[in-house]
Amino acid sequence: MKKSDKIIIILIAAVIIISNLPPITYFLQEGFEYQNKDGSFKFSEQSGPTQGFDVALARFESFKKHNPENLNKILYRTFSLKPWRFWEWWNMISHFERYRLPKYQPL
């Protein structure tokens, strides 16, 4: 392997690592939104621990408890998994449970 090839590989790796650092991902990160099938429950994650994925799950459980007549008891993610967005790879790995939710498909 040539020296120039090694430098290119190192530069690509550096860009991927730097782009996954918290200050950078704050500006590049996509919003995470969730809803049930009929849209009677909606939740948008916001930065910080008080509006994260765990809060979305807790609020959806509370919604189901207070609305037993609602038959839409599955929480869907309204965002897509975009693996080409390498600056979100750390988020995809560390919070994979949000991506395991079924993708909402509008009728």
Secondary structure, 3 states (H helix, E strand, C coil): CCHHHHHHHHHHHHHHHHHCCHHHHHHHCCCCEEECCCCCCEEECCCCHHHCHHHHHHHHHHHHHHCCCCCCCCCEECCCCCCCCHHHHHHHHHCHHHHCCCECCCC
